Amino acid sequence: MKKLLIICGLLFSAVTFANAQDGQGRRGNGGGTPEERAKRQTEQLAEKLKLSDDQKSKVHAIYLEQGPKMRKLRDSLGDNREGFRAVMLKSNQENEAKIAAVLTDDQKKAFTAWIKERNEAMKKRQEANANGNGNNNRR
C-alpha cells in the first residue's frame, strides 16, 4: 500500500513538473509557440474581417514573421520593460500597416475599429491591475 502511494505521489509530481515546464513563458491567451499564436491571430482576424484564403495566408505570414522578432527583442532587452514596450509598439504598428495593405477598404475600417477596441480593453485591464483590482486570468 505504501509503495502504491509513493508511486502515485511520484507520478503526480512528475506530471505537475512537466506541465509547469511546458507552460513556461505563457501569459493569458498569448501563450504558445509562434506558429500557434500566428494561427490563432490569423483565425481571429479572418473571423472578424471575413478574409479570403489569399488574405489569410498573407496575414498568417506576417504574424509568423513577428514571433521570432519579438523573441529576439525580448532576449536582447532582458528586463528593460520600457525599452521592450517601445520597440514592441513600433513593431505592432508596422505589422498593422502590413496587414492593412492586404485588406479591402471595408476590411481596413473594421480592422482599425477592432484595433481601437482591443487597445481600449487592454488599457482597462492595465488600469484595473494597477489599482489592484485586476485579474491576471484573461480567459
C-alpha positions in Angstrom: 0.0 0.0 0.0 2.8 2.4 0.9 4.5 1.6 -2.4 1.3 2.4 -4.3 1.0 5.8 -2.5 4.6 6.6 -3.2 4.3 5.7 -6.9 1.1 7.8 -7.2 2.8 10.7 -5.5 5.8 10.5 -7.8 3.6 10.3 -10.9 1.6 13.3 -9.7 4.8 15.3 -9.1 6.3 14.3 -12.5 3.1 15.4 -14.3 2.9 18.6 -12.4 6.6 19.4 -13.1 6.2 18.6 -16.8 3.2 20.8 -17.1 5.0 23.7 -15.4 7.9 23.4 -17.8 5.5 23.2 -20.8 3.7 26.4 -19.8 6.9 28.5 -19.3 6.5 32.0 -20.6 2.8 31.8 -21.3 0.5 34.6 -20.1 -3.2 34.6 -20.6 -4.2 34.0 -24.2 -0.9 35.0 -25.7 0.9 31.8 -25.0 2.1 29.0 -27.2 4.6 28.7 -29.9 5.0 31.5 -32.5 3.2 29.2 -35.0 0.3 28.6 -32.6 0.0 32.4 -31.9 0.2 33.2 -35.7 -2.5 30.6 -36.4 -4.8 31.9 -33.6 -4.3 35.5 -34.5 -5.0 34.8 -38.2 -8.1 32.8 -37.4 -9.4 35.6 -35.1 -8.8 38.2 -37.8 -10.3 36.0 -40.5 -13.5 35.7 -38.4 -13.7 39.4 -37.7 -12.9 40.6 -41.2 -14.1 37.8 -43.4 -10.7 37.3 -45.0 -10.3 35.4 -48.3 -8.0 32.4 -48.4 -5.3 34.5 -50.1 -5.6 37.2 -47.4 -5.4 34.6 -44.7 -2.2 33.2 -46.0 -0.6 36.7 -46.3 -1.8 37.7 -42.8 -0.5 34.4 -41.4 2.9 35.0 -42.9 3.0 38.5 -41.3 2.2 37.1 -37.9 4.7 34.2 -38.3 7.4 36.7 -39.1 6.6 38.7 -36.0 7.1 35.9 -33.5 10.9 35.3 -33.8 11.5 39.1 -34.0 9.7 39.6 -30.6 11.6 36.6 -29.1 14.9 38.1 -30.2 14.0 41.5 -28.9 12.8 40.1 -25.6 16.1 38.2 -25.2 18.3 41.2 -26.2 16.5 43.7 -24.0 16.2 41.4 -20.9 14.5 43.1 -18.0 14.2 46.5 -19.8 10.4 46.5 -19.9 10.1 50.1 -21.1 12.6 49.6 -23.9 10.9 46.4 -25.0 7.4 48.1 -24.8 8.5 50.9 -27.1 10.1 48.6 -29.6 7.0 46.2 -29.4 4.6 49.1 -30.0 6.6 50.2 -33.1 6.7 46.6 -34.4 3.0 46.2 -33.8 2.3 49.4 -35.8 4.4 48.1 -38.7 2.6 44.8 -38.7 -0.8 46.5 -38.6 0.3 48.6 -41.7 1.4 45.4 -43.4 -1.9 43.7 -42.7 -3.9 46.8 -43.7 -2.1 46.6 -47.1 -3.6 43.2 -47.7 -7.2 44.3 -46.8 -10.0 45.9 -48.8 -11.2 49.4 -47.8 -14.2 48.0 -45.8 -11.9 45.5 -44.1 -9.5 48.3 -43.2 -12.2 50.2 -41.5 -13.3 47.1 -39.5 -9.6 46.4 -38.7 -9.0 49.9 -37.4 -12.1 49.7 -35.2 -11.0 46.3 -33.9 -7.5 47.6 -33.0 -9.1 50.5 -31.2 -11.4 48.2 -29.2 -8.5 45.9 -28.4 -6.3 48.8 -27.2 -9.1 50.2 -25.0 -9.7 46.8 -23.5 -6.0 46.5 -22.8 -5.9 49.9 -21.1 -8.8 49.0 -18.9 -7.1 45.7 -17.8 -3.8 47.7 -17.1 -5.7 50.2 -15.0 -7.5 47.5 -13.1 -4.2 45.7 -12.5 -2.6 49.0 -11.4 -5.4 49.6 -8.9 -5.1 46.1 -7.5 -8.5 45.0 -8.9 -7.0 43.1 -11.8 -7.5 39.5 -12.6 -4.5 38.1 -14.4 -6.6 35.3 -15.8 -7.8 36.8 -19.1 -9.9 33.9 -20.2 
